[in-house]
Amino acid sequence: MIHTETPIQRYIAPGRRVHLVGVGGVSMAPLAEVLHGAGLRVTGSDWQRNDKTEHLASLGVKVFIGPQRGENIAGADCVIRTAAAHDSNPEIAAARAAGIPVFERAEAWGAIMQRYENAVCIAGTHGKTTTTSMTTHIFMAAQADPTVMIGGTLPMLHSGYRVGKGDTIILESCEYCNSFLHFFPTVAVVLNVEADHLDFFKDLADVEHSFRAFARLVPQGGFVVANADDPGAMEALAGLDLFTFGLDTPSADCRAENLTWDRGLPSFDIVVRGTVYASPRLQVGGLHNVRNALAAASAAWLLGLPGSAVEEGLGAFTGAGRRFERKGTFRGAEVYDDYAHHPGELHALLAMARTLGYQRIVVAFQPHTYTRTKALFDDFVRELRTADRVVLAEIYAAREQNTIGISSADLAREIPGAVFCPTLEAVTGVLRDLARPGDLILTVGAGDIYTVGEALVKEAR
C-alpha cells in the first residue's frame, strides 16, 4: 500500500497557495475548483487552453498557458501534478530545487475523501466513468447530496464533478501509475481487471497486484464489490471478503434476473441475496451496462439506499459524455462518439451497437498511445474486424513518443477494407464519402477523434 497518513493534509487548508501542473485535465480541473472553493489560493498551468482552463480563469484561478516554466510556481506552498507530468517538467524541477513539496493528483483527492464517512471508489480497466455516473444518479435520486469526481462529463451535472454537503464522496478511481492507491475507499468497486497501461505495468499479473492492493485499502467495516463474471477481477481479489455482482454467476450476491429488451434497452430485476431490491429500465443498451448498473446498485444497497432511488436514478441516466454520445445526423446516418480505447471496451461498444438495427456500423477509430496499440495489437484487429467499415486515424500519442515505430497503418493492413488516414481531416473526408441512410457512424477513441463527428454534423446543418 502506498499510504497510511498522507502529509498533504497540512497543505489542504484555507489560505494555502497550491499550484497544479496540468490543470486543464479531466481530474485536475475539478480538483482545482474544489480547492479554490475550500479557500485555497490556486494557480495552475497547461500547454493549451480548453473549456476547463477558461472556466477556472472565470472563477479567478490564475492559469499559465503554454510551455511550463519554473517561475510559475513562485510563492506556492505545494505543487500538485497530473500523472503525465514527470520529474523533468520545469515546474516540478523548480519545486524540487526550492524544497517545495510535490504531490500526485491522487494524493490530493485522497486527502479530500478522508473528510467523508462514505468514500465510494469505482475502479476497473473499463466502465469506470459510466458506473461512477450511474452511482451518482442513484445517490442524487436518494437526495444524499454526494460530492462527485468523474473522468468525463455527466449531463445531469453539466460537468464531471459536484461538491455536495452529504456524507458520501463518489470517485472514479484509475489504476494508472497506481494512482488509486492514494485513495481511502470505504466501498471499493472493481468492475474488471485486464492488461492495460503497459507503459507502466509490467504485465497482467502486475495490474492484478495493483487492484488487490486497492481493495486491501478498505478498512474494517467497509466493502469490496467485485464483478463475479470477470476472471481478472476474481483472480486479483481471490481470498478477500467480497460482495459480488454478476449476470452469469449464480452465486453472486447481486444478480440481474428476468432480463428483457425493448428496442435495445434492458429492463430487469436486481436481486440481492434472493430478494428483489429494484426493477430498473435502463436508457443505455448493452450487457456491459447491465453489469455496470449492478455494480452501482451494489454500492447503493450496501450503504442502505432504497431500491426506489436505484430505479429512479438508473432510469434517468442516458449516458456520460463521450460514452455512446449522440452527436447528430449526417446524410441520413446517425453519428455517435465513444471513448473506447481498449479492446474490451471496443467489444462491448460494438456488441451493443449490433443490437440497434442499423444497416451498417461504420467505425472511425483513433488508437490511444503507441504502447497500448503494440501490446494489444491482435485484440484491436479482432474487434475492429466485426465492424462493417473501418477508418483508422493515426495513433494519438498522448504522453508518449513513437519510439517503437508503430502506426495505425499497421492495423489497417490486417483489417479487410480498412482505410488509414494520416490526418483527422482525411478521416472526415472518408466518412463524408461513406455515409448513407441507415448507417451508424461511430467515432471512437480517447483522443480528439470526436472532432470528426462534430465536423460532419456541423457540415450537415
Solvent accessible surface area in square Angstrom, and as a share of the most:
residue,aa,sasa,rsa
1,M,135,0.60
2,I,83,0.42
3,H,27,0.12
4,T,126,0.73
5,E,114,0.51
6,T,13,0.08
7,P,72,0.45
8,I,0,0.00
9,Q,55,0.24
10,R,151,0.55
11,Y,33,0.12
12,I,9,0.05
13,A,35,0.27
14,P,106,0.66
15,G,45,0.43
16,R,81,0.30
17,R,31,0.11
18,V,0,0.00
19,H,0,0.00
20,L,0,0.00
21,V,1,0.00
22,G,10,0.10
23,V,0,0.00
24,G,6,0.05
25,G,30,0.28
26,V,77,0.44
27,S,10,0.06
28,M,1,0.01
29,A,7,0.06
30,P,5,0.03
31,L,0,0.00
32,A,0,0.00
33,E,39,0.17
34,V,20,0.12
35,L,1,0.00
36,H,63,0.28
37,G,69,0.66
38,A,40,0.31
39,G,39,0.37
40,L,5,0.03
41,R,140,0.51
42,V,10,0.06
43,T,15,0.09
44,G,0,0.00
45,S,0,0.00
46,D,26,0.13
47,W,160,0.56
48,Q,131,0.58
49,R,159,0.58
50,N,54,0.28
51,D,107,0.55
52,K,65,0.27
53,T,3,0.02
54,E,91,0.41
55,H,87,0.39
56,L,2,0.01
57,A,54,0.42
58,S,87,0.56
59,L,66,0.33
60,G,61,0.59
61,V,4,0.03
62,K,116,0.49
63,V,23,0.13
64,F,50,0.21
65,I,57,0.29
66,G,14,0.13
67,P,95,0.60
68,Q,17,0.07
69,R,127,0.46
70,G,22,0.21
71,E,108,0.48
72,N,5,0.03
73,I,7,0.04
74,A,71,0.55
75,G,61,0.58
76,A,9,0.07
77,D,45,0.23
78,C,1,0.00
79,V,0,0.00
80,I,0,0.00
81,R,28,0.10
82,T,26,0.15
83,A,19,0.15
84,A,53,0.41
85,A,11,0.08
86,H,106,0.47
87,D,84,0.44
88,S,101,0.65
89,N,21,0.11
90,P,68,0.43
91,E,0,0.00
92,I,0,0.00
93,A,46,0.36
94,A,27,0.21
95,A,0,0.00
96,R,121,0.44
97,A,93,0.72
98,A,70,0.55
99,G,65,0.62
100,I,30,0.15
101,P,42,0.27
102,V,21,0.12
103,F,14,0.06
104,E,52,0.23
105,R,44,0.16
106,A,5,0.04
107,E,26,0.12
108,A,0,0.00
109,W,3,0.01
110,G,0,0.00
111,A,0,0.00
112,I,8,0.04
113,M,1,0.01
114,Q,65,0.29
115,R,142,0.52
116,Y,44,0.17
117,E,124,0.55
118,N,24,0.13
119,A,1,0.01
120,V,0,0.00
121,C,0,0.00
122,I,1,0.00
123,A,0,0.00
124,G,0,0.00
125,T,7,0.04
126,H,26,0.11
127,G,25,0.24
128,K,23,0.10
129,T,5,0.03
130,T,14,0.08
131,T,0,0.00
132,T,0,0.00
133,S,0,0.00
134,M,0,0.00
135,T,0,0.00
136,T,0,0.00
137,H,14,0.06
138,I,0,0.00
139,F,2,0.01
140,M,55,0.25
141,A,24,0.19
142,A,32,0.25
143,Q,163,0.73
144,A,26,0.20
145,D,51,0.26
146,P,0,0.00
147,T,3,0.01
148,V,1,0.01
149,M,10,0.04
150,I,0,0.00
151,G,15,0.15
152,G,14,0.14
153,T,66,0.38
154,L,1,0.00
155,P,69,0.44
156,M,70,0.31
157,L,27,0.13
158,H,163,0.73
159,S,32,0.21
160,G,12,0.12
161,Y,34,0.13
162,R,56,0.20
163,V,90,0.52
164,G,10,0.10
165,K,193,0.82
166,G,23,0.22
167,D,70,0.36
168,T,2,0.01
169,I,0,0.00
170,I,0,0.00
171,L,0,0.00
172,E,23,0.10
173,S,0,0.00
174,C,40,0.24
175,E,2,0.01
176,Y,25,0.09
177,C,43,0.26
178,N,37,0.19
179,S,11,0.07
180,F,0,0.00
181,L,11,0.05
182,H,25,0.11
183,F,8,0.03
184,F,35,0.15
185,P,0,0.00
186,T,32,0.19
187,V,1,0.00
188,A,0,0.00
189,V,1,0.00
190,V,0,0.00
191,L,4,0.02
192,N,18,0.09
193,V,4,0.02
194,E,54,0.24
195,A,25,0.20
196,D,4,0.02
197,H,23,0.10
198,L,51,0.26
199,D,56,0.29
200,F,83,0.34
201,F,6,0.02
202,K,168,0.71
203,D,72,0.37
204,L,74,0.37
205,A,66,0.51
206,D,35,0.18
207,V,1,0.01
208,E,26,0.12
209,H,128,0.57
210,S,4,0.03
211,F,0,0.00
212,R,74,0.27
213,A,13,0.10
214,F,0,0.00
215,A,2,0.02
216,R,131,0.48
217,L,17,0.09
218,V,24,0.14
219,P,72,0.45
220,Q,187,0.83
221,G,66,0.64
222,G,22,0.21
223,F,71,0.30
224,V,14,0.08
225,V,0,0.00
226,A,0,0.00
227,N,10,0.05
228,A,16,0.12
229,D,33,0.17
230,D,18,0.09
231,P,108,0.68
232,G,12,0.11
233,A,0,0.00
234,M,56,0.25
235,E,113,0.51
236,A,5,0.04
237,L,0,0.00
238,A,57,0.44
239,G,84,0.81
240,L,41,0.20
241,D,134,0.69
242,L,41,0.20
243,F,6,0.03
244,T,20,0.12
245,F,1,0.00
246,G,0,0.00
247,L,24,0.12
248,D,102,0.53
249,T,33,0.19
250,P,113,0.71
251,S,98,0.63
252,A,9,0.07
253,D,28,0.15
254,C,0,0.00
255,R,51,0.19
256,A,9,0.07
257,E,63,0.28
258,N,111,0.57
259,L,56,0.28
260,T,83,0.48
261,W,111,0.39
262,D,66,0.34
263,R,206,0.75
264,G,9,0.09
265,L,38,0.19
266,P,0,0.00
267,S,31,0.20
268,F,6,0.03
269,D,28,0.15
270,I,0,0.00
271,V,13,0.08
272,V,5,0.03
273,R,151,0.55
274,G,70,0.67
275,T,93,0.54
276,V,85,0.49
277,Y,35,0.13
278,A,2,0.02
279,S,55,0.36
280,P,3,0.02
281,R,82,0.30
282,L,1,0.01
283,Q,69,0.31
284,V,21,0.12
285,G,7,0.06
286,G,5,0.05
287,L,89,0.44
288,H,57,0.26
289,N,13,0.07
290,V,0,0.00
291,R,50,0.18
292,N,11,0.06
293,A,0,0.00
294,L,0,0.00
295,A,0,0.00
296,A,1,0.00
297,A,0,0.00
298,S,0,0.00
299,A,0,0.00
300,A,0,0.00
301,W,83,0.29
302,L,26,0.13
303,L,44,0.22
304,G,64,0.61
305,L,23,0.12
306,P,73,0.46
307,G,13,0.13
308,S,72,0.46
309,A,3,0.02
310,V,0,0.00
311,E,70,0.31
312,E,110,0.49
313,G,2,0.02
314,L,1,0.01
315,G,27,0.26
316,A,59,0.45
317,F,2,0.01
318,T,94,0.55
319,G,9,0.09
320,A,3,0.02
321,G,10,0.09
322,R,38,0.14
323,R,42,0.15
324,F,49,0.21
325,E,58,0.26
326,R,128,0.47
327,K,43,0.18
328,G,8,0.08
329,T,58,0.33
330,F,4,0.02
331,R,135,0.49
332,G,47,0.45
333,A,0,0.00
334,E,41,0.18
335,V,0,0.00
336,Y,33,0.12
337,D,0,0.00
338,D,16,0.08
339,Y,67,0.25
340,A,4,0.03
341,H,26,0.11
342,H,7,0.03
343,P,6,0.04
344,G,18,0.18
345,E,30,0.13
346,L,0,0.00
347,H,98,0.44
348,A,20,0.15
349,L,6,0.03
350,L,1,0.01
351,A,37,0.29
352,M,9,0.04
353,A,1,0.01
354,R,119,0.43
355,T,83,0.48
356,L,55,0.27
357,G,70,0.67
358,Y,67,0.25
359,Q,135,0.60
360,R,30,0.11
361,I,10,0.05
362,V,0,0.00
363,V,0,0.00
364,A,0,0.00
365,F,0,0.00
366,Q,8,0.03
367,P,0,0.00
368,H,24,0.11
369,T,1,0.01
370,Y,26,0.10
371,T,43,0.25
372,R,7,0.03
373,T,0,0.00
374,K,120,0.51
375,A,51,0.40
376,L,16,0.08
377,F,43,0.18
378,D,109,0.56
379,D,44,0.23
380,F,1,0.00
381,V,11,0.06
382,R,132,0.48
383,E,11,0.05
384,L,0,0.00
385,R,130,0.48
386,T,63,0.37
387,A,14,0.11
388,D,80,0.42
389,R,79,0.29
390,V,6,0.03
391,V,1,0.00
392,L,0,0.00
393,A,1,0.01
394,E,58,0.26
395,I,10,0.05
396,Y,78,0.30
397,A,35,0.27
398,A,49,0.38
399,R,76,0.28
400,E,24,0.11
401,Q,148,0.66
402,N,69,0.35
403,T,118,0.69
404,I,68,0.34
405,G,66,0.64
406,I,18,0.09
407,S,27,0.17
408,S,0,0.00
409,A,21,0.16
410,D,37,0.19
411,L,0,0.00
412,A,14,0.11
413,R,174,0.63
414,E,79,0.35
415,I,7,0.03
416,P,114,0.72
417,G,56,0.54
418,A,20,0.16
419,V,50,0.29
420,F,64,0.27
421,C,4,0.02
422,P,90,0.57
423,T,67,0.39
424,L,39,0.19
425,E,133,0.59
426,A,36,0.28
427,V,0,0.00
428,T,14,0.08
429,G,19,0.18
430,V,35,0.20
431,L,0,0.00
432,R,77,0.28
433,D,121,0.63
434,L,28,0.14
435,A,12,0.09
436,R,116,0.42
437,P,92,0.58
438,G,24,0.23
439,D,0,0.00
440,L,0,0.00
441,I,1,0.00
442,L,0,0.00
443,T,0,0.00
444,V,0,0.00
445,G,0,0.00
446,A,15,0.11
447,G,8,0.07
448,D,50,0.26
449,I,0,0.00
450,Y,73,0.28
451,T,51,0.30
452,V,2,0.01
453,G,0,0.00
454,E,72,0.32
455,A,44,0.34
456,L,0,0.00
457,V,10,0.06
458,K,146,0.62
459,E,82,0.37
460,A,52,0.40
461,R,215,0.79
